[in-house]
Amino acid sequence: MHFERGVELIGRGDYFDAHEELELAWRAAPAAERDFYQGLVHVAVAWYQAGRGNRVGCERQLEKARRRLEPYAPAHRGLDVAALLAQVDAAAARVAGGSLALEPATVPRAG
């Protein structure tokens, strides 16, 4: 429930609330799944930090998101993790270029 709601909130651009929901999913997850959920938390927080103008915070969260999610590519729990990682990489390149004007994050479904 928290997982689905968190993904939905990311898609709506409500990154703070998405982070809250996904953190609940992460805390309840079995150990083998925690990095996946934590990676999604990092995605939500990265976009939230970009919206707040926090470049360093955004960069760090994008790095953590990539590290946590990469082992779950190309797909996991019905999500297209590879496509999400492409968004993370595009966001990281934009931030490295000096802009925090990120394209809205989405969490694409696999298939």
C-alpha positions, 0 to 999 in steps of 0.5 A: 500500500505505501509502495503504490501510494509513494509511486503515485505521489512521485508521478504527481510531483508530490515528492515530500509526501512520496518520500514519507510513504516510501519510507514507511514501505522501506521500513516494513520491507524484508532486508533483501528489498530495503535497498530498492525502497530506499532507492525510491526514497532517494529519488523522491528526496532528490527531486524535492531538494531540487525544488528547494534549490538545494544543489548539494542535497539533490546531487547526493540523493541522485547518487544514492538513488543510482547506487541503491536501484542499479542492482534491481534493473532492468525491472523490479516489482512491476517498475521499469527500473532501467527507465527510472535510472535513465531519469536519475542520470539525466537529472544528475547531468542537468544538476552537474551543468548548474541547473536544478530545473529537473524534468518531473520524475516518473516511475514507469511501469515495466512491460 
